[in-house]
Amino acid sequence: MSEPAGTASPWVDAVRAAALFAVDPIGLVGIVLRAHAGPVRDRWLDHVRDLLPTSVPVRRLPLHITDARLLGGLDLAATLAAGRPVAEQGLLADVDGGVLIAAMAERMAGGTAARLSATLDTGEVVLERDGLAMRFDTRFGVIALDEGLTPDERPPGALLDRLGIRLDLSMVSTRDAIEQFYESEDIVEARARLASIAVGDDVIEAMVGVAVQLGIDSLRAPLLALAAARASAALDERDAIGPEDAALAARLVFGARATRLPPMEEPPPPPDQPDEDEPEPPDQSEEEEADVQPLEDLLLEAAKAAIPAGLLAQLKMFGGRQRQRSSGKAGELHQSKLRGRPIGSRRGDPRAGVRINVVETLRSAAPWQKLRRGEAGEPVPVAGKGKGKGAPVRPQPRVEVRRDDFRVTRYKHRSETTTIFVVDASGSTALNRLAEAKGAVELLLADCYVRRDQVAMLAFRGKDAELLLPPTRSLFRAKKCLAALPGGGGTPLAAGIISAALLAEDIRRRGQTPTIVFLTDGRGNIARDGSPGRPKAEEDALAAAKLVRSANLTALLVDNSPHAEPRARKLAGEMGAMYVALPYADAGAISAAVRATVLPAQRNGAPAR
């Protein structure tokens, strides 16, 4: 067994994490692997399978799995044949002692994630449905495959909190995914040593201290880090957790969970210089102590080295800002009777314009067949009777379905998103930033085209606002309309805000989800009635902004003035919109800011692929 040396690359860390998981999949609970489908991800998964003992079951978790298949339930065919309830073991009980691979975990339904998380916590599956009440003990590890396109697309938070290690192989090339350091024999020997690994109190204190300094408020994180350190010590044939094991665990477990950096400590003042005539002999014990780095500092440096680039900057900019996402969020999920993704079934009347779920209806009726035949006076078939040669064939009794047994399918679908660009084309903006605003909108239009979102465009100048482009998917029409947008005149800001809100409400009534992007400096000088005057214009603009907040519309205000404008910030606060001030920014910077705030929300849940 060869050892990786030096600062580990993403692939080296991934191979080491695969070995740790193979040693103790239940202690580590699982791994979140962020990577697109391809040879790199396949090679890593094959390596995990090669390291696992042959007796360990490996099962795949389908994305749209039903509760009956996940938890277990009634075996419909066996129940109808036997005339009595026959239980069927679910996937979670079947994978006991093994590994569960969840594909496309970023799209996992909330109910599936909740049931999986509860099973990981309790170590048992509780089955109470279809007239059955059973419990199955099960312990297993999870590999959640994350194929998200943006940082906002990720597996459910409950699952992320429980899985120990997070890996990112999205930037690893096929050429780099070659080295492997462990064999299946190493894993078998490490598993045998795992229970005897000693854990010192200093390691526990250092793990907890580092988690606190990095802003990790989950108690699971230090426990998962200890499990990773124990597996590392067992893999390297040590009797106790060493500093290198703890540093590796901090890098793999704490790095992706960090929410802040610890405050920088002031350097100690230099010591007083001794007299040149009488040099002071150095203290041997102090030199030895200075060479030994505290364990907590070592772990902190290892975890800081693994924090994803740009993560803390994003948290600093947008972490404290909360957007309202009830009825106005982009890509809102709607319940539907006939279209969308099936999300289970419920009791209902099939005559009410819904689709009957035949399998669930039979599953509901099956446990009661013996009782219902007895009520009707029908003979109950006895196993082994009438099977002889020449005996008459008794017809299979029909399944009696009653009104309370009917189950109808429930669906959900994500509404189409329409992004409304509201561009300030007044004289002040035309003088300073209209060209950059046009460039930013053009870049954002390309993003909307890729996602097949609809776009609309409003411009306000002079005394009123004008709808330049109704909602459309035509990128050519949008660019043509944008190029022909003139600049000059007054700033009827209130008219622009009201027109955008009315258009958004009309879009919402059509079953779509509107998102408004304002590009303005917030300095209105034309009132709602068309009269000039800055005080009245600002008063009308603030009143119009409150309409956006009361309608609970998702909005972003990009302050494109040369300097951050207090009026624009106040306006964004009144309408409940995100505010981004970009002094001296170009079109690319404005586009990036919009993507980082509003547009990633449109990809949550079910991005188009």
Steps between C-alpha positions, in 0.01 A plus 500: 500500500654829387424831665404831345747767599495875518201722439226279365333566165121456469544154348747390770256617768216321321692172488591532869136579584388192306729286712377657825140441394573139410653448846207651693197587281261499796718724719559753224132466399578602145672708232359779285675482162451808282587401143327468168444161344816394322817291518639678810193430711468146364865429580454618860184293547672194355786555744257508794337176382842336464595597856177378662491135610308275263241426770396868527177569306496804271161635389393800293229740618277605207414867485121458492477205737165440668456464875393138453826415325712710738355391834317181407135421501246261361612247237197546278534188285573269794218654707240454226616142442506403868192690611687647796745788546855411394775751587771609258838623626600847378827624354625651829464169682649308207825702506575419867877491553571636155512817291216695342583709190256790448520636146408866428477572870454872431153415366404266783146560624466642849295204621759248380781699663307520829437123510859421407632741766274353768621149415864611520432649845307211654647203317159349433213517255155537653227364271147597592285496187266276301385329819859403592709599803861378483853616584823415319847569644733644237835680499666614178711770337385741230673638191301801379585595141457875455471613137393858575590769248522787752591533870128534578427157353598254768351209695250574779652660809387221732698249294805724464522544876510125559752392235856534623715584197439734207710463185508710184639332187339737250839652410700173496605385155517141383880517488516585871260224608758224488678453832362251750670422829303219661391143434209300637740313733593831666134568568438159653796542738395855592146386579642245741702769681230768504340409834834514686604851387545730802362854493674754726320778684727753329375388159137535607559848644689612189223373266229683691710817526567509126130446421410795723763728345380418148137576587380139470201475732413134438604254772524228236805657335754429781364146540535435126851645506595264784363206300712603201811539719446153655464345155819676386693371801374147439596523134854613586544227766511734801364420844373853568394807302806701403528868397513402132176302534325790674626749238370282216160468670481877554576561133242252372220570749535865608622663177169505312297576817682817604290815519764743625871538559633541855613853594863580440705518818730791565867397480675506838727798565870433447687415821733750657849474362760396758810704563764438232768463764312224678325270248227288649533126431201353313255289695505149355151411625344813345654420161359147509153629591512756218567225245185310602188643337181469709267233364207739467708740288613212281142387441387855436762551231405170335131592496567852368703354214197296391244782504371541142625810323257790518269331752571736789485804273153398385386443857631841599313671215170315500488278806307740721239586241181303492256508212134427530422189303145403577280578205745711308804281474635413159410162365226454758361148547127457435268212574328360193237240422616374163856609419841524655711269714309237700538561875292216638133430533208593721146388562267655244217463255620416145192675360632841612728543197803324648691186407438183695805315630409137434789342689448708815124439482555123491760532776244678717230241432716186527523465883119495532412234240461210740271702727292628209453154351383378836247782517371412154477127580753402232712187562855579590753304287710253698857433396550148355131433421387426148852452370476132406491360150156528344370724779294798384691826486354746747496855361716751685269720713473859387648781707228699672581871487292744698472876486743563784769297318532731200835677478580776255845616391634835618732702277718805538659713232733794504344807347667671207715797595476839335774755568389861462784744428410855600760737352543863598547678162483855639749772424713449813539129436557550128783737582671259737399132485241420230754325276615282789140425600428388144805274504398346833146433380635338184714261705206417725278440198741230387470331841121508479511355149708204616243422774207558259366773729282772358622859512322835487642850481373833633667836466408826671602843375333833438163492679396134486613136477475297182475124448766445237477122491211283624597163658676296236767233454643664190856610571517673161197718573633590844841604367346699217269681741788571737725637227230744390441633854561878499611703798413846630230694679367494854489208743140382564615244757156447659347427159771242428449322832120492467515374142739223603277397792188491280678292237628262769149454640369426150775241451419341836131470408606298196665245731858618448751634752624857445837640601571873466849642440524881532802680355480859626674760711179558701490875439148568374396850396163441330196431721239238425266758343777617265581823680867589559644535849741280692326495847163392357669252264692337785186478713310329216792263435510385864122448498531293181783299656267398784267348240781265394556394861128449569470283187795290627685521169861387470706799390856625470608862475837563339624849586690594186587855602871599499490504881276302736175697520319513840168555321539171312579310820195648673283415200620138504422477870145627449428242228671214686748451216864398503725802458831489314709815466754475221693825460723501191395149405487377145231289336664173607508607866134601496407168337702303755331683788155418368593135454632487858177630652176441317562278201650199689168470684336420169705182479400364842318170498475392137734670253449433132753256362 
